[in-house]
Amino acid sequence: MAAGAAELQGKYQKLAQEYSKLRAQNQVLKKGVVDEQANSASLKEQLKMKDQSLRKLQQEMDSLTFRNQQLAKRVELLQDELALSEARGKKSKKSVESSSQLSQEQKSVFNEDLQKKIEENERLHILFFEADEQHKRLEAELRTRLEVLETDAAQHQAVVDSLTKKYTDAIEKLQNDKAKLEIKSQTLEREAKDCRLRTEECQQQLKNLQAALGSRLEESLCIINEKVPFNDTRSNRYNALNVPLHNRRYQLKLRDLAGKALAFVQELVTALLNFHTYTEQKVQIFPIDSATDTISPLNQKFSQYLHENASYVRPLEEGMLHLFESITEDTVTVLETTVKLKAFSEHLASYLCFLRKILPYQLKSLEEECESSLCTAALRARNMELHRDMKRLTAVFEKLHTYVSLLALPSTKPEGLLRTNYNFVFTNIAASLHGFHDVLKDISKHYSQKATLEQDVPTATQKLITTNDCILSSVAALTNGAGKIASFFSNNLDHFTASLSYGPKGGTEFISPLSAECMLQYKKKAAAYMKSLKKPCADSVPYEEALANRRVLLSSTESREGLAQQVQQSLEKIAKLEQEKEHWMLEAQLAKIKLEKENQKLKNSLSGNLTETMQEHSTLPNVTEQKKETTEKREPIKSTSLAPDVESREDLIKTHYMARIAELTSHLQLADSKSVHFHAECRALAKRLSLAEKSKESLTEELKAASQNISRLQDELMTTKRSYEDQLSMMSDHLCSMNETLTKQREEIDTLKMASKGNSKKNKSR
């Protein structure tokens, strides 16, 4: 920071020096402007003098014209007199002859005077005209020159004013910047002092920590030497069995990538199935339709092999699915532990064998199609291009199988692939996938051209057109799938190449698949152990509370047997009460029936019939009591007077039900009050929840606004720093440009001075 302040101080001094230079140049410019103003004033005075001389000449011209008019009048008078004299001479020739000599002399004198006056008048007219023209021309030149000089003076004055204003603004700005820089330098000095103090404190703390760590290191070394009998990290074979740190994010990322790869492989498998199936249909249709004629044995064998494509293509999807299922969150997914990659490699090898098996038949089928009479030259060219594309496709699959089988080696034979070659293998897989995509694009292009040419064949059927469309759609899907998987692999190539294998820390040898499996088992055991440690303990009762509960338990019941006896007695009482309850319920029902019958009969009979009805009714309770003797073993109740018993029972039942109703109403009121209380609490909680949500939303908005303000302030700080630096550079550039403009203006002023001096000399000479 001190260096930055020194640089700014140097810049400020340079700017001050440049300002002093520009100020001196400004004084020179002011002197030039003053000189120009003096020259313009002298030119104005000369113009006034020329005006005065012009006025004098004009007055002389006026006087000459007046004299000329007088002379013209005199000539006219003389001519009149001459005419009169000639008229008189006719009358008196004699007198004329005597005076002719005198008139002739006078006439000659007058003619000479008149001729002289006319010539002088002409000369004066010419001189006056020339002087007038010269005066006008000089006046116009001087006026234009005066206007030019006035405009130049105004421009120079405006430039001088703008420069003075700019320089004053620059001085004020530089003074403000100087004050700010002084304040900043003071703050930086204070911060430097604080930093020195902090560095001293940190150095002291570092010394203390070094001493403490040294003592702890000595203690730990002593403990290790005394307590640790075996160090397994020294041996790569034993160190490989140690469980590494679990990277859950890495595992989730790998599982996500495996899921995406599975989706791409599924799309690719579907497109391959459709391509092989529609190719089989195409072979049976073109150039010979199997429905109308027998196709060649070559195409029959080719279609037979194509019919078996599902048994080779489907295992690719299954192998990728098993590989995806083997990548879980709890495992360590590296090349040594991905055993399922070997199965996928085997499925890819079987599909490659299938492609190699059908390739000769496919090439021969294309050649046979070219030899057909329906095949044109353009169609033959497309077939030969497809001939080359199919060879390239098989070669690309061979490359892919080679590199995938190399990736499967660390899980079976780790010595077959060096760790340094992993990156090379992955980059070649990415390049092979891009080549696969390019080959499929060429196949799609050539197939589309071939389909358009086959539509123009005279024997083309609708079935052939639809089959070609299906093949084109399957090839397009295959191309899209290959492009997706190629871009996916290229984008995630860095993640695939990073952390490829787990090995001993600082070791150089690979671990074997058996040691990787043992390491995974140890990892599971460690995870189970950590999970068991994380189980929460049961809530224990505080000691004082347990003592109080023990005293209460000992005081209330002496032993468990006493409690069991009390429980047994209470159960027996409950059973008896239940039996009595059932008995009295039956009695109440019978009494109700009797009451209804008695009321009906009392309305219809008198007191005599009452005794008979009483005897008849007396048999009913005896029958019911006889039925109950087997269960309750009680003696039958004999009612001698039924009416009072019925009334007393009715009163008892009524009081019982009234008490029960009162009890139920009290319970209902209590439940209503509790429900109202709970409803009010729920409403209050709902209001509090809504207020909390609103406050949460407002706080989130405030947090967003605060974060935006922080980012905005940081951006403004950066922009102000940049603008300050840009302004300094612009000021230096501007000062340079101002120096250039001042030099140019100085040169222009010099030229103007030279021109004004030349004009003044010319005016003086004139």
Secondary structure, DSSP 8 states (H G I E B T S, - for coil): -HHHHHHHHHHHHHHHHHHHHHHHHHHHHHHHHHHHHHHHHHHHHHHHHHHHHHHHHHHHHHHHHHHHHHHHHHHHHHHHHHHHHHHHHHH-HHHHHHHHHHHHHHHHHHHHHHHHHHHHHHHHHHHHHHHHHHHHHHHHHHHHHHHHHHHHHHHHHHHHHHHHHHHHHHHHHHHHHHHHHHHHHHHHHHHHHHHHHHHHHHHHHHHHHHHHHHHHHHHHHHHHHHH----GGGSHHHHTTS-----HHHHHHHHHHHHHHHHHHHHHHHHHHHHHHHHHHHHHHSSS-TTTS---HHHHHHHHHHTTTHHHHHHHHHHHHHHHHH--SSS--STTT-THHHHHHHHHHHHHHHHHHHHHHHHHHHHHHHHSTT--HHHHHHHHHHHHHHHHHHHHHHHHHHHHHHHTGGGT-GGGS-GGGHHHHHHHHHHHHHHHHHHHHHHHHHHHHHHHHHHTSTT--HHHHHHHHHHHHHHHHHHHHHHHHHHHHHHTHHHHHTT-----TT--S---HHHHHHHHHHHHHHHHHHHHHTS-------HHHHHHHHHHHHHH-S-HHHHHHHHHHHHHHHHHHHHHHHHHHHHHHHHHHHHHHHHHHHHH--HHHHHHHHHHHHHHHHHHHHHTHHHH-------S-HHHHHHHHHHHHHHHHHHHHHHHHHHHHHHHHHHHHHHHHHHHHHHHHHHHHHHHHHHHHHHHHHHHHHHHHHHHHHHHHHHHHHHHHHHHHHHHHHHHHHHHHHHHHHHHHHHHHHHHHHHHH-
